[in-house]
Amino acid sequence: MKEQKTFDLTQGNVWKTLLLYTLPLLGSALVQQAYSLADLLIVGNFAADGQTSLTAVGEASTMVNILLAFALGCNGGCSVIVAKYFGARNNLKVRETVNTALISFSVLCVAVMALGFGLAKPSMYVLDVTDPVVMDGSLTYLYIYLGSLPFVFLYNIGCGICSALGDSKTPFLFLVFSSVVNVGLDLLFVWVFHWDVGGAAWATFISQVAATVLTVVVLLKKLKAIKCEERPARFNKSICKDLTVTSIPIILQNSFVSVGNFFVQKRINLISLDAAAGFTTGFKLVQIANVGVGTMTNGLANFCSQNKAAGQIRRIKQGYLAVLAYAMCTSLIFLVLCECFPRALTMVFIENPTEEAVNSSIEFLRVVSAFLPVVCVKIVSDGAVRGCGGNLGFTISTFTDLILRVAFVYILVGAGMGFSGVCWSWAIGWSTSMFIALGFFIGTPCLRKPKTAGQNT
């Protein structure tokens, strides 16, 4: 295997650098979403009872997303700290950050697994899942996913470190390989072996292991290439504190959003299981657009962290505009697809659905996708603020979005709007939090520093 290169984000044309850097990140996000989409698509079309199995995966995904939030927080927190030291040319701290992250996040993974196994079944009762078939399918999916959690954590940490060092291509290529494996195993386990929901979970498990092994091999080669005069410490308490401070807002964002979706799912289940099936499909399609934007924004956070450490403040402002333009293009593409082809997109995932399930998915897609450009501005602004060390602003804008969405789901549905209330709650939360995120970005202290002669253009 060739020696793996790192990529200095403090040099070169900003627009070109970020395009080349964020495109693989966007591709990785879309491919990673293909894992769960393949589950929905194949389970919905090839399981014995497609709509029931689809609902089971959707209910399990509510808890899966909460668990995944911790791994994503480790990814984001680790990448920002590594990028900071890499931008400052401090190889010793880069190595110590990696060592500390692996130890501290391994402990976190064990705790999350224990919590997940303990809360799996009670969570289904809280969600008001009363159908025994849906309950069994959801728990099967959850338990298998929990077994894969160490690989999920390690993969995300590895990807975060690689991205912080400027290499966004290698994890993407490995993820493409594992996604192909995932789809193939999905078809084998669900269509041929008739393992239904369990088959989809095992396909995801095996594919995640494959992606993790390949990523770790590359990461080890990269770390060997980063030379230090001193022997790096295995664990650095100061760095552990930095990792904690940086990771917690990201974990809270993802986990609280997932917890919010948990209660949203609970309210939708009270409308009907058909509405829940439609929501599962519509929400997943909208989520793809935002995950793509969010992953590009993680690249912006690394870019901002490297350039802040190097004193390149003007590049941060240019980078914000560049990623906003690229992310907005992604959002507009999804907006057009969801507005023009909502029925076709829905029918891809469910074989012989009820009319209520189809109509719920269509309504969610049409209402919520219209606000994708709004949430795009919010997500990109959050990323720039986070990369500049503004964790408080990032947390406030995210919690505002979450609280408003959950609150208005209950308010609007309770006021008689039915499933339409679920859709419009997304619009309210996104619109309000966008202005808050923009305000924090404009007020970011490092961006208001006077320009110096040494700053790149």
Secondary structure, 3 states (H helix, E strand, C coil): CCCCCCCCCCCCCHHHHHHHHHHHHHHHHHHHHHHHHHHHHHHHHHCCCHHHHHHHHHHHHHHHHHHHHHHHHHHHHHHHHHHHHHHCCCHHHHHHHHHHHHHHHHHHHHHHHHHHHHHHHHHHHHCCCCCHHHHHHHHHHHHHHHHCHHHHHHHHHHHHHHHHCCCCHHHHHHHHHHHHHHHHHHHHHHHHCCCHHHHHHHHHHHHHHHHHHHHHHHHHHHHHHCCCCCCCCCCCHHHHHHHHHHHHHHHHHHHHHHHHHHHHHHHHHHHCHHHHHHHHHHHHHHHHHHHHHHHHHHHHHHHHHHHHHCCCHHHHHHHHHHHHHHHHHHHHHHHHHHHHCHHHHHHHHCCCCCHHHHHHHHHHHHHHHCCHHHHHHHHHHHHHHHHCCCHHHHHHHHHHHHHHHHHHHHHHHHHHHCHHHHHHHHHHHHHHHHHHHHHHHHCCHHHHCCCCCCCCC
